Amino acid sequence: MSSKDGSGTGSIVISERRHAHNGPGLTDLTANSTPQNEILAAENVSLRLLLAQAEVNAQALLAQAGIEAKEREASDQLQKLILEELHHRIKNTLATVSAIATQSLRNAPSTDHAQHAIESRLQALGRAHDLLLQARWTSADLGKIVRSATEAFDNPDSPRFSAHGPDVQITSGAVIAIAITLNELCTNTTKFGALSTPAGRVEIAWTADGSRLHLSWSEKNGPMVHAPTKLSFGTRLIETLGKQLKGEVQLTYAPDGFVYRLDVPLASLTSAAAD
């Protein structure tokens, strides 16, 4: 009995000792569970904040991507428009150069004469393009066009050209037409007209009456003028360019000086249709 009781007592004691030994450990785990829960809870809050911030960032990135996509689309459309405009202007320029070369060669009495004619006309075309480049191919002032066309034929120490008129902005297509016309007039007056003599002078004037532009080129103090027996390429070119602008060209071979007049609608000079 006592042995049995002793065993039971010993077992009970052992059990109590185990409980007494394990008890504090269990108590410590229970005590430590609260800080761990707090840490987990804090981490959960931080994770939720990070996810919320990530959602905001994602929305901002998507919005930015949408803006960039629109800007890229607009940039692509602008590039396409520029390329189409460049293609259009190159074709027009090549057509002008081809016409100048063909007609100059067809009507030239000699190869040298044709070479000088082509060079002069292409230089006039180049000066017109320089003006348009300065104006970003939009328009150029008529006064600048006149000065640019006559500068190569004038003498800065003793000017032989006088030009006056109101400010009129001319679109690109009309700039080229007027510049080449003035180059033809300058070439002719230098060879055969007023500027072939030391005392010769040229007056260029233009007025605008609201709907039309009136431009005149008058030569003075030159040799006796005689009307040509046949039309040269330069004369036909001048008349053709005037018609291109829907204008009327009048050439007067007065004995005391040649006169060129252009009467043209302002709309043909200032609208996009002139291009």
HELIX and SHEET records of a PDB file:
HELIX    1   1 SER A    2  ASN A  107  1                                 106    
HELIX    2   2 THR A  111  GLN A  134  1                                  24    
HELIX    3   3 LEU A  142  GLU A  151  1                                  10    
HELIX    4   4 SER A  172  LYS A  191  1                                  20    
HELIX    5   5 ALA A  194  SER A  196  5                                   3    
HELIX    6   6 PHE A  233  GLN A  244  1                                  12    
HELIX    7   7 LEU A  266  THR A  270  1                                   5    
HELIX    8   8 ALA A  272  ALA A  274  5                                   3    
SHEET    1   A 2 SER A 139  ASP A 141  0                                        
SHEET    2   A 2 GLN A 169  THR A 171 -1                                        
SHEET    1   B 5 PHE A 161  HIS A 164  0                                        
SHEET    2   B 5 ARG A 201  ALA A 208  1                                        
SHEET    3   B 5 ARG A 212  LYS A 220 -1                                        
SHEET    4   B 5 GLY A 257  PRO A 265 -1                                        
SHEET    5   B 5 GLU A 248  ALA A 254 -1                                        
END                                                                             
